[in-house]
Structure formats: structure tokens, C-alpha cells
Amino acid sequence: MSIPKLRIGDLIADIPIVQGGMGVRISMASLAAAVAEEGGIGTISSIGLGDLERGARDYERVSCEALRAEIRKARSMTQGILAVNFMGAVRNVEVLVETAVEEGIKMIVFGAGLPMRLPEMVPDPSVNLVPIVSSARAADLILRAWAKRYERTADAFILEGPLAGGHLGFSRDELQHVEDFALETLVPQVLETVKPYEERHGKAIPVIAAGGIYDGHDIARMLRLGASGVQMATRFVCTWECDAAKAFKQTYLDAREEDIVIIKSPVGLPGRAIRNKFLVDLEKADPPQVHCPYHCLTACKVAEAKFCIAQALLNACRGDVDHGLVFCGQNAHRIDKIVSVKDLIAELLGELEAALAKTDPRTDLSPEG
Ligand SMILES: Cc1cc2nc3c(=O)[nH]c(=O)nc-3n(C[C@H](O)[C@H](O)[C@H](O)COP(=O)(O)O)c2cc1C
């Protein structure tokens, strides 16, 4: 088996690797363009962009302008494939999506909520709609609703398992038993779910596996299961091109396995992060009064929130990690150096090629490759 290309609608990436969107300001133009330049799909996160402190009243306009500028910057750096990641929980998500489409983005990745109305927001069939799901049930709900209401299908799914970074589509209870939700179980389930819709719409619905994919052996395992590619985020944080501050990357390099914890986010979902001074202080402190000028999230219960997630993520990406929330995937502790995107992708492809050359399916499906 040779390294397959990743096809999503009319888009053809030379390598089956999508760099996952990372808000706030962790994956912007620099990282996304570097990945796209290497033949993968680079994803800009639309979350928390712009000089938000300048004026809460202008939040909507400022964040859209900043997204527009970020897309143009990335486009000036590469002709490769760029995607933009959106969160359903964000108040102005519709205008952000509109902005990305106006700027010619052909792949919209949508998470943190089921995007039931996405085809209405993006009627142009040349724009690929890629929901993020964590179960076959969620994929089925989306496919059924889109087929009925819009006679449209998803152009691909990102299937995010429980080892991923950032907000997670699993309950705290489910996260106690991650082995029950391993990608090895979820990928075949989602493939089975999309099959009748592929037949109905006469097109492939690729499934892209995400969450804990660390090396080329992991990628090979997902491809052998039937995934068309993988989405990786944590590994791309410790690259020179990643847009986060050096201190953010250093937190990854310093992290031990036991420092990686599940937190309760004001978004209303669990999230995975590194237990740093910010989280330790939060455990000790009386719940502080959160002052919120933006109302950026529809689901945020400001009165109950222990912290402002937008501010905590902004602090972290700027390098004030002692006052910031450092999201990461379960495998962040394995990273021990910062490398270029080019070198990282070369390493992954080398491992992937070696793993795919093996013919013993038992070896190929084992976690060690
Ligand atoms: C720092 C960080 C921030 C993230 N932010 C987002 C986000 O804003 N939206 C989103 O859909 N996923 C987000 N994710 C999830 C990634 O896009 C990706 O699917 C997941 O982390 C893949 O697992 P891995 O990190 O183990 O490779 C984030 C992940 C990390 C590590």
C-alpha cells in the first residue's frame, strides 16, 4: 500500500494529513500555510481573532476582519489547500463562515455542536462541508437531516476520538473509559454509517480520524481501518511555524503524562489541558467574578463560569501561560523538541511508508505499528 492522497470533493491533498484547527490563535496563517505547502491541509482557526480588547461592541466586525486578513496572509504564503475551523458555540459563527466563503475557502470544518443548518449558511456546492463528530450517531443525525432538508451530504467527516486536545465531544464519565471509544472502534462504525449516504448521493464521504494520532504508525493504522486520512493538532504545536508563543510550546515540552488533565470548560464541554499554575490556582481560588465584555459564546453561563475561557486562551497563546489555559492532546507529553513543519511531515511520511510496507495485518493494526 502506498501513501494515498486525500480527496475531499474536488480538493486533492498530496498527503493524507489535515492539521487540526486550534483556537485561540494557535493555528493561524503561519502554521496552516506551512502544512498546506507540504501537501497536507492547513486549517486556520476562526476563534478569537482580532484586537478584541479594542472594543467589545465591535467584537463581530473585528473578528471577521481579522479572519479575512488571516486567510489572505495564508493565501499569500501558499497555493496549497487551506481550511477554516469554526465552533458552533460561538455567537457570530454565521458571519465568520460567510467571511471565509467570501475569501474563497473551499473547506469549512465545523465542530462544538451539530451543524444542522450549515448547508443553509453555505449553499455553494463547491465549498466542502466537513463536520467534526465523535460518534456514528452524530454523523447519522447530520446526514439524515441534511439529506431531508437540503438534499445535500457532508463532503467528509472529521471523527474525533477521546484522546484529542481542546474541547471534547465526550462526557466526563465517558472519558473515564477512553478504551470504549477508541478510534479502532469508532472508525468502522462511522464508515458503516456513511455507506448508505455515499450510495444515495453517488459520492464518497471520507472519514478523517483524529485524536491521539502521534506518528506514522498511527496514521497507517487509521488508513488500514478505512479512514481516508488523519487530523493531527498536538504534534503541530511544537513546530517553529505554529503561531503560539514560545512559552506555550515550552509548556508542552515540560509536560509529564500526569500533567495532562480533563477540565470543565465554560463552553459546557470537557476539555483536555496541561495542569499548569493557572489550573492549580483555579482549584484553590474562590470562584472569581467573571467580567465578560464580549458574550462570544452562546452557551457560556457567565454567572457560573470559574474563568473567562476567551481571556484564558488569549493569555496562553500570547505566552502568559501562568494566567492561561493550555489545551493539548493526550500525547503532548511525548514531544521533546521543536521542529519545522517540513521536518515533522517528512518524519511522519517516513514512518507511514515503512508501516504501510509491512504486510502482516496483526503487526499493522497493533498500536506500535
Ligand atoms: C491547543 C489546541 C486547540 C484546539 N482548538 C480547537 C478548536 O478551536 N476547534 C476545534 O474544532 N478543535 C480544536 N482542537 C482539536 C484539534 O483540532 C484536533 O482535532 C485534535 O486535537 C486532534 O488530536 P491530537 O491533538 O491528539 O492530534 C484543538 C486542539 C489543541 C491541541
The ligand as a Tripos MOL2 file, in Angstrom:
@<TRIPOS>MOLECULE
LIG
   31    33     1     0     0
SMALL
NO_CHARGES

@<TRIPOS>ATOM
      1 C1         -4.2570   23.7090   21.5110 C.3       1 LIG1
      2 C2         -5.4450   23.0780   20.8320 C.ar      1 LIG1
      3 C3         -6.5260   23.8640   20.4750 C.ar      1 LIG1
      4 C4         -7.6090   23.3030   19.7930 C.ar      1 LIG1
      5 N1         -8.6370   24.1130   19.4010 N.ar      1 LIG1
      6 C5         -9.6350   23.6080   18.6510 C.ar      1 LIG1
      7 C6        -10.6580   24.4730   18.1440 C.ar      1 LIG1
      8 O1        -10.6660   25.6840   18.3580 O.2       1 LIG1
      9 N2        -11.6540   23.9090   17.3930 N.ar      1 LIG1
     10 C7        -11.6740   22.5620   17.1100 C.ar      1 LIG1
     11 O2        -12.5750   22.0940   16.4140 O.2       1 LIG1
     12 N3        -10.7210   21.7340   17.5880 N.ar      1 LIG1
     13 C8         -9.7050   22.2350   18.3340 C.ar      1 LIG1
     14 N4         -8.7110   21.3960   18.7680 N.ar      1 LIG1
     15 C9         -8.7540   19.9650   18.3800 C.3       1 LIG1
     16 C10        -7.8620   19.6870   17.1530 C.3       1 LIG1
     17 O3         -8.2780   20.3840   16.0290 O.3       1 LIG1
     18 C11        -7.7230   18.1920   16.8030 C.3       1 LIG1
     19 O4         -8.8790   17.6590   16.2260 O.3       1 LIG1
     20 C12        -7.3270   17.2770   17.9520 C.3       1 LIG1
     21 O5         -6.5670   17.9180   18.9080 O.3       1 LIG1
     22 C13        -6.5710   16.0860   17.3550 C.3       1 LIG1
     23 O6         -5.9180   15.3540   18.3390 O.3       1 LIG1
     24 P1         -4.3430   15.4920   18.6040 P.3       1 LIG1
     25 O7         -4.1720   16.8630   19.1760 O.co2     1 LIG1
     26 O8         -4.0600   14.4050   19.5740 O.co2     1 LIG1
     27 O9         -3.6320   15.3420   17.3020 O.co2     1 LIG1
     28 C14        -7.6290   21.9230   19.4860 C.ar      1 LIG1
     29 C15        -6.5330   21.1350   19.8800 C.ar      1 LIG1
     30 C16        -5.4560   21.6880   20.5260 C.ar      1 LIG1
     31 C17        -4.2860   20.8120   20.8990 C.3       1 LIG1
@<TRIPOS>BOND
     1     1     2 1
     2     2     3 ar
     3     2    30 ar
     4     3     4 ar
     5     4     5 ar
     6     4    28 ar
     7     5     6 ar
     8     6     7 ar
     9     6    13 1
    10     7     8 2
    11     7     9 ar
    12     9    10 ar
    13    10    11 2
    14    10    12 ar
    15    12    13 ar
    16    13    14 ar
    17    14    15 1
    18    14    28 ar
    19    15    16 1
    20    16    17 1
    21    16    18 1
    22    18    19 1
    23    18    20 1
    24    20    21 1
    25    20    22 1
    26    22    23 1
    27    23    24 1
    28    24    25 2
    29    24    26 1
    30    24    27 1
    31    28    29 ar
    32    29    30 ar
    33    30    31 1
@<TRIPOS>SUBSTRUCTURE
     1 LIG1         1 GROUP 0 **** ****
